[in-house]
Amino acid sequence: MLRGTNRICRNLVVAFSLAGLLYSAHAADAKPEDIVAKHLDSIGTAEARAAVTSRAIQGTLRFKILVGGAGEAVGSWGQVSDHRKSRFVMRFGSGDWRGEQFITDGEKTSYAAATASHQYSDFAKFVSGQDFIVKEGWLGGELSTAWALENLDPKRGKLEYLGLKKIDGRELQALEYVSKVGSGLTVKLYFDPETYYHVKTVYSAMVVPSGASHGITTSAQQHELRFTIEESFSDFHTDKGITLPRHYDLQYSEELQNGTTRLYDWDMTADAIHDNISLDPRNFQSK
């Protein structure tokens, strides 16, 4: 009896091993366009998505400084989009810091000063230096009709399949976007392998100080500058055939040359989403 049980166990091990190999081989053959197609289907059918030409989102916002200081604030956020046009706003009701604003008409971008003294935030300065994030519809993900994966232009960049990656304890399908206009910024996108919901985007850049190549002693005293944006999407709901996340978390971190690290977090909830509403064209004009 024991010998028969051992034989069954060995057969099961072999079966699971073969299944794993088959899955790995299948995953290796996956193409980025297949992942994108399944992701878009997870939002809605092609007909349902095409029927949505504009969108307005309103919600609540909590901002926190997680590293490099202390402080938090409560405010509101919103986004309006019309085809490839988008305006994304984060507001605070009091204090010198007004919030953030990112606007694109699909070709040009603009940003609003974050403070009462007309200074731009570190986050806005970084994004403005990599403005394809806004122009091509990456920032904010599928919450916008300007979502980059719905409007991919091979002239602007290409996608590469990275396979399954373990992120935050989960195995996720991963793609990397290589922009033809971005300057040293890596964009990685992650999808749930069962639903193909887009659950995270990570933008990262490393800058080597100009004096780092002037000798070993000088290089040892230099610190690489690292910048990261992480967008996380969760709490997906379906309404009128369109599935979108209701929770959106945005983090921005920077590791500076003097060794200082700063990490900011914007935690957002979409309280209301309205499709196909009439939007004033002035929403998308550069300020």
VEXDREN-2710 file (C-alpha; in Angstrom, 1 decimal):
% VEXDREN-2710
k/r/px/py/pz
1/MET/0.0/0.0/0.0
2/LEU/2.8/2.4/0.9
3/ARG/4.7/1.6/-2.3
4/GLY/1.6/2.4/-4.3
5/THR/1.1/5.7/-2.4
6/ASN/4.7/6.7/-3.2
7/ARG/4.2/5.9/-6.9
8/ILE/1.1/8.2/-6.9
9/CYS/3.0/11.0/-5.2
10/ARG/5.9/10.7/-7.7
11/ASN/3.4/10.9/-10.6
12/LEU/1.8/14.0/-9.1
13/VAL/5.2/15.7/-8.7
14/VAL/6.0/14.9/-12.3
15/ALA/2.6/16.2/-13.5
16/PHE/2.9/19.4/-11.6
17/SER/6.5/19.9/-12.9
18/LEU/5.3/19.4/-16.5
19/ALA/2.5/21.8/-15.9
20/GLY/4.9/24.4/-14.6
21/LEU/7.2/23.9/-17.6
22/LEU/4.3/24.2/-20.0
23/TYR/3.1/27.4/-18.3
24/SER/6.7/28.8/-18.4
25/ALA/7.0/28.0/-22.1
26/HIS/3.6/29.5/-22.7
27/ALA/4.5/32.7/-20.8
28/ALA/7.8/33.0/-22.6
29/ASP/5.8/33.0/-25.9
30/ALA/3.5/35.8/-24.7
31/LYS/3.5/39.0/-26.7
32/PRO/3.0/42.5/-25.3
33/GLU/0.1/43.1/-27.6
34/ASP/-1.6/40.0/-26.2
35/ILE/-1.3/41.3/-22.6
36/VAL/-2.6/44.7/-23.7
37/ALA/-5.6/43.2/-25.5
38/LYS/-6.6/41.2/-22.5
39/HIS/-6.1/44.2/-20.3
40/LEU/-8.3/46.4/-22.5
41/ASP/-11.0/43.6/-22.5
42/SER/-10.8/43.7/-18.7
43/ILE/-12.0/47.3/-18.8
44/GLY/-14.8/46.5/-21.2
45/THR/-15.6/45.2/-24.7
46/ALA/-14.2/47.2/-27.7
47/GLU/-17.7/48.5/-28.3
48/ALA/-18.2/49.6/-24.7
49/ARG/-14.8/51.4/-24.6
50/ALA/-15.4/53.1/-27.9
51/ALA/-18.7/54.4/-26.7
52/VAL/-16.9/56.4/-23.9
53/THR/-15.5/59.6/-25.3
54/SER/-15.2/61.7/-22.2
55/ARG/-15.0/61.1/-18.4
56/ALA/-15.1/63.1/-15.2
57/ILE/-13.9/61.8/-11.9
58/GLN/-14.1/63.4/-8.4
59/GLY/-12.9/62.1/-5.1
60/THR/-11.2/62.5/-1.8
61/LEU/-7.5/62.8/-1.2
62/ARG/-5.1/62.3/1.7
63/PHE/-1.5/63.5/1.3
64/LYS/1.3/62.3/3.6
65/ILE/5.1/62.9/3.8
66/LEU/6.3/59.4/4.5
67/VAL/10.1/60.0/4.5
68/GLY/12.1/63.2/4.7
69/GLY/9.8/65.2/6.8
70/ALA/6.4/65.1/8.5
71/GLY/3.0/66.4/7.6
72/GLU/-0.3/65.5/6.0
73/ALA/-3.3/67.2/4.5
74/VAL/-6.8/66.3/3.3
75/GLY/-8.2/67.6/0.1
76/SER/-9.9/66.6/-3.1
77/TRP/-8.8/65.4/-6.5
78/GLY/-10.4/65.2/-9.9
79/GLN/-9.7/64.3/-13.5
80/VAL/-11.5/65.2/-16.7
81/SER/-10.6/63.6/-20.0
82/ASP/-11.8/63.8/-23.6
83/HIS/-10.3/61.3/-26.0
84/ARG/-6.5/62.0/-25.6
85/LYS/-7.0/65.3/-23.7
86/SER/-6.7/65.2/-19.9
87/ARG/-6.6/67.4/-16.9
88/PHE/-5.6/65.9/-13.5
89/VAL/-5.9/68.1/-10.4
90/MET/-5.1/67.6/-6.7
91/ARG/-6.4/70.4/-4.4
92/PHE/-6.0/71.4/-0.8
93/GLY/-8.4/73.8/0.9
94/SER/-5.9/75.7/3.1
95/GLY/-2.2/76.5/3.6
96/ASP/0.4/77.7/1.2
97/TRP/0.5/74.5/-0.8
98/ARG/-2.4/74.5/-3.4
99/GLY/-1.8/71.0/-4.8
100/GLU/-0.9/69.8/-8.3
101/GLN/-2.3/70.2/-11.8
102/PHE/-1.3/68.3/-15.0
103/ILE/-2.8/69.2/-18.3
104/THR/-2.4/67.9/-21.9
105/ASP/-4.3/68.5/-25.1
106/GLY/-2.6/65.4/-26.5
107/GLU/0.3/67.3/-27.9
108/LYS/1.3/70.0/-25.4
109/THR/1.5/69.8/-21.6
110/SER/1.3/72.4/-18.8
111/TYR/1.6/72.4/-15.0
112/ALA/0.3/74.7/-12.4
113/ALA/2.4/76.2/-9.6
114/ALA/1.9/74.2/-6.4
115/THR/2.3/77.0/-3.9
116/ALA/0.9/80.4/-3.2
117/SER/4.4/81.8/-4.0
118/HIS/4.1/80.3/-7.5
119/GLN/6.7/77.6/-6.9
120/TYR/6.5/74.2/-8.5
121/SER/6.7/71.0/-6.4
122/ASP/9.5/68.6/-6.7
123/PHE/7.1/66.1/-8.2
124/ALA/5.8/68.5/-10.8
125/LYS/9.4/69.5/-11.7
126/PHE/10.3/65.8/-12.3
127/VAL/7.2/65.1/-14.3
128/SER/7.6/68.2/-16.5
129/GLY/11.1/66.9/-17.4
130/GLN/9.5/63.6/-18.5
131/ASP/6.4/65.1/-20.0
132/PHE/5.5/62.1/-22.2
133/ILE/4.1/60.6/-19.0
134/VAL/1.3/63.2/-19.2
135/LYS/1.2/63.7/-23.0
136/GLU/0.9/60.1/-23.8
137/GLY/-1.7/59.3/-21.1
138/TRP/0.4/57.2/-18.7
139/LEU/-0.3/59.2/-15.5
140/GLY/-3.6/58.2/-13.9
141/GLY/-3.7/54.9/-15.9
142/GLU/-7.1/53.6/-17.1
143/LEU/-9.0/56.2/-15.2
144/SER/-8.6/58.5/-18.2
145/THR/-10.0/58.2/-21.7
146/ALA/-6.4/59.2/-22.7
147/TRP/-5.0/56.0/-21.2
148/ALA/-1.8/55.2/-23.1
149/LEU/-2.6/51.5/-23.7
150/GLU/-5.8/52.5/-25.4
151/ASN/-3.9/55.0/-27.6
152/LEU/-0.6/53.4/-28.3
153/ASP/1.5/55.1/-31.0
154/PRO/4.5/53.0/-32.2
155/LYS/6.2/56.2/-33.3
156/ARG/6.5/57.3/-29.7
157/GLY/7.7/54.1/-28.1
158/LYS/7.4/50.3/-27.8
159/LEU/6.4/47.7/-25.3
160/GLU/8.4/44.6/-24.2
161/TYR/7.1/41.6/-22.3
162/LEU/9.0/40.9/-19.1
163/GLY/7.2/37.7/-17.9
164/LEU/5.8/37.1/-14.5
165/LYS/7.3/39.2/-11.7
166/LYS/6.8/39.0/-8.0
167/ILE/5.6/42.5/-6.8
168/ASP/4.4/43.2/-3.3
169/GLY/4.1/39.4/-2.7
170/ARG/2.0/38.8/-5.9
171/GLU/2.9/37.2/-9.2
172/LEU/2.0/39.8/-11.9
173/GLN/2.4/39.9/-15.6
174/ALA/4.9/42.7/-16.5
175/LEU/5.5/44.9/-19.5
176/GLU/8.1/47.6/-20.0
177/TYR/7.5/50.7/-22.1
178/VAL/10.5/52.1/-23.9
179/SER/9.8/55.7/-24.9
180/LYS/11.5/57.2/-27.9
181/VAL/11.3/60.7/-26.3
182/GLY/11.8/60.0/-22.6
183/SER/15.2/60.7/-21.1
184/GLY/16.4/57.7/-19.1
185/LEU/13.0/56.9/-17.6
186/THR/12.0/53.3/-17.2
187/VAL/8.2/52.5/-17.2
188/LYS/7.1/49.1/-16.0
189/LEU/3.5/48.1/-16.0
190/TYR/2.0/45.2/-13.9
191/PHE/-1.3/43.2/-14.5
192/ASP/-3.2/40.7/-12.5
193/PRO/-2.6/37.4/-14.4
194/GLU/-6.2/36.2/-13.9
195/THR/-8.2/39.3/-14.5
196/TYR/-5.6/41.4/-16.4
197/TYR/-6.6/44.4/-14.4
198/HIS/-3.8/47.0/-14.5
199/VAL/-2.7/47.2/-10.8
200/LYS/0.6/49.1/-10.8
201/THR/2.9/51.3/-12.9
202/VAL/6.5/52.1/-11.7
203/TYR/8.5/54.9/-13.3
204/SER/12.1/55.0/-12.4
205/ALA/15.1/57.1/-13.3
206/MET/18.8/57.2/-12.2
207/VAL/21.0/60.2/-12.8
208/VAL/24.7/60.1/-12.4
209/PRO/26.2/63.5/-11.3
210/SER/28.4/65.1/-13.9
211/GLY/31.5/65.0/-11.7
212/ALA/31.2/61.2/-11.1
213/SER/33.6/60.3/-13.9
214/HIS/36.4/62.6/-12.8
215/GLY/38.3/59.9/-10.8
216/ILE/37.8/57.3/-8.1
217/THR/38.0/59.7/-5.2
218/THR/35.5/62.0/-6.7
219/SER/33.2/59.2/-7.7
220/ALA/33.2/57.7/-4.2
221/GLN/31.9/61.0/-2.8
222/GLN/29.1/61.2/-5.3
223/HIS/25.6/59.8/-4.9
224/GLU/23.5/58.7/-7.8
225/LEU/20.2/60.6/-8.0
226/ARG/17.2/58.2/-8.0
227/PHE/13.6/59.2/-8.8
228/THR/10.6/56.9/-8.6
229/ILE/6.9/57.2/-9.2
230/GLU/4.6/54.4/-8.2
231/GLU/0.9/54.2/-9.1
232/SER/-1.2/51.5/-7.5
233/PHE/-4.8/50.7/-8.6
234/SER/-7.3/48.6/-6.7
235/ASP/-11.0/48.2/-5.7
236/PHE/-12.3/47.6/-9.2
237/HIS/-16.0/48.1/-9.9
238/THR/-18.1/47.6/-13.1
239/ASP/-20.6/50.2/-14.1
240/LYS/-22.5/50.2/-17.5
241/GLY/-20.0/47.7/-18.9
242/ILE/-16.9/49.6/-17.9
243/THR/-14.6/48.3/-15.1
244/LEU/-12.4/50.9/-13.4
245/PRO/-10.5/51.1/-10.1
246/ARG/-12.0/53.2/-7.3
247/HIS/-8.8/53.4/-5.3
248/TYR/-5.6/55.1/-6.7
249/ASP/-2.4/55.6/-4.7
250/LEU/0.4/57.7/-6.1
251/GLN/3.9/57.8/-4.5
252/TYR/6.9/59.9/-5.5
253/SER/10.4/59.4/-4.1
254/GLU/13.7/61.0/-4.7
255/GLU/17.2/60.1/-3.4
256/LEU/19.3/63.2/-3.7
257/GLN/23.0/63.8/-4.2
258/ASN/23.5/64.7/-0.5
259/GLY/22.0/61.4/0.6
260/THR/18.6/62.8/1.5
261/THR/15.6/60.7/0.7
262/ARG/12.1/62.1/0.3
263/LEU/8.9/60.0/-0.1
264/TYR/5.5/61.6/-0.7
265/ASP/2.1/59.7/-0.9
266/TRP/-1.2/60.8/-2.3
267/ASP/-4.0/58.4/-1.4
268/MET/-7.1/58.9/-3.6
269/THR/-10.6/57.5/-3.7
270/ALA/-12.8/57.9/-6.8
271/ASP/-16.2/58.8/-5.2
272/ALA/-18.0/59.6/-8.5
273/ILE/-17.2/58.6/-12.1
274/HIS/-19.3/60.1/-15.0
275/ASP/-18.9/59.1/-18.6
276/ASN/-19.8/61.0/-21.8
277/ILE/-20.4/64.4/-20.3
278/SER/-20.0/67.7/-22.0
279/LEU/-16.6/69.2/-21.1
280/ASP/-15.5/72.8/-21.6
281/PRO/-12.5/72.8/-24.1
282/ARG/-10.8/75.3/-21.9
283/ASN/-10.2/72.5/-19.4
284/PHE/-7.3/71.4/-21.6
285/GLN/-5.8/74.7/-22.5
286/SER/-2.2/75.4/-21.3
287/LYS/-2.1/77.8/-18.4
END
